[in-house]
Amino acid sequence: MTDHVRAALRAQQIEVPSWAYGNSGTRFKVFAQKGVPRNPQEKIADAAQVHKYTGVSPIVSLHIPWDKVDDYEALAKYAGDLGVRIGGINANVFQDDDYMLGSVTNPDPRVRRKALDHLLECVDIMDATGSRDVKLWFSDGTNYPGQDSIRARQDRLAEALSAVYERLGDHQRMLLEYKLFEPAFYTMDVPDWGTAYAHCIRLGPKAQVVIDTGHHAPGTNIEFIVAFLLREGKLGAFDFNSRFYADDDLMVGAADPFQLFRIMHEIVQADALRADSGINFMLDQCHNIEPKIPGQIRSVMNVQEATAKALIVDAAALGAAQQAGDVLGANAVLMDAYNTDVRPLLAEVRAEMGLSPDPMAAYARSGYAEKIVAERVGGQQAGWGA
């Protein structure tokens, strides 16, 4: 195996979300687990375990107000002392009663101001933590035709995004996420990549699109969206996860590992795997029935495996087949890479990094799971706020 493949795998960085370590569930029930964090510090400590055993997860994304603290600079130092750093700051304008009819697109100017103030607060937190990205997802939309003006809501959205954009520092970015449906059933105000892209184009270079792999209609060719946004220089981040029918909180690679490979193939083809490419690779998952930390470790490993397969695609053979119009030959090059067992390669890379070849087994042996169950007794367990 070539040195550049090993080097790329060693340098890979996958951000983990703080909320993955809290209690979560379905719309009907939040399932509590023993040893769940009770505060942001304990979430970061759990995230540091994922990095300890995978070696490629040094960044933890925060969600405000779920991770609200009095001193964000101290929280960033705490993360650094554990060998990780704070990454994206995720805003929450979807869990307040005022937002029943929308946040930044609400017809009521008082509610819009409240939502915007929260978004600006998130940029203030970025200043304190040294974070680069503020990530915006809006549950805003309508349930019924005629409920509100579709066009006016876009105007309100644009006004709020512009205000946040103007507040960004020189090295900060706004990442705009989209979702086809849910919770609004008639219209979502940012339903697709085209809407997000149009707003980001108007805003400028510090506004980028987030692709959440679970936020598309069945059969959507996500790798086409990836390729297009890469070509336009507007792909800022991924939220990796999986879904079978709806929602998006299953582990990445669970529903369609071949799709994940195809996405990573487009990333590798565009030489966008590098940390300096500007693309943030993050897990956006909740672990409802599986243990939290092992669920994150396995998810990181799933991304690593898809990446390794993308890296070993014979680019020269693929290009020659494409140029010759050899349809089956070109497809075979991709399938040969996808069908290759890259687990031995990744085990070797981990050993080269001074890590256990089997992160799952190493974590299980560590005793950390038993330790936090014994120590985290009392207090209020963290959850996703439902």
Salt bridges, closest charged atoms under 4 A:
GLU42 OE2 - ARG38 NH2 2.67
GLU42 OE1 - ARG376 NE 3.64
ASP46 OD1 - ARG376 NH2 2.84
ASP67 OD1 - LYS43 NZ 2.64
ASP81 OD2 - LYS77 NZ 3.08
ASP96 OD2 - LYS114 NZ 2.88
ASP98 OD1 - ARG110 NH2 3.26
ASP98 OD2 - LYS114 NZ 2.81
ASP117 OD1 - ARG113 NH2 2.69
GLU121 OE2 - LYS68 NZ 2.48
GLU121 OE1 - HIS118 ND1 3.29
ASP124 OD1 - ARG167 NH2 2.62
ASP127 OD2 - ARG167 NH2 2.55
ASP133 OD1 - ARG132 NE 3.22
ASP133 OD1 - ARG173 NE 2.79
ASP148 OD2 - ARG153 NH1 2.83
ASP148 OD2 - ARG156 NH1 2.88
GLU177 OE2 - HIS215 ND1 3.63
GLU182 OE2 - ARG27 NH2 1.57
GLU182 OE1 - LYS179 NZ 2.56
ASP189 OD2 - ARG153 NE 2.93
ASP212 OD2 - HIS215 NE2 3.44
GLU223 OE2 - ARG262 NE 2.47
GLU232 OE2 - ARG231 NH1 3.01
ASP239 OD1 - LYS135 NZ 2.65
ASP247 OD2 - ARG27 NH2 3.06
ASP248 OD2 - HIS215 NE2 2.56
ASP271 OD2 - ARG274 NH1 3.10
ASP276 OD1 - ARG274 NE 2.63
GLU290 OE2 - HIS287 ND1 2.73
ASP341 OD1 - ARG343 NE 2.97
GLU348 OE1 - ARG6 NH2 2.76
GLU352 OE2 - ARG6 NH1 2.85
GLU352 OE1 - ARG10 NH1 2.85
GLU375 OE1 - LYS371 NZ 3.24
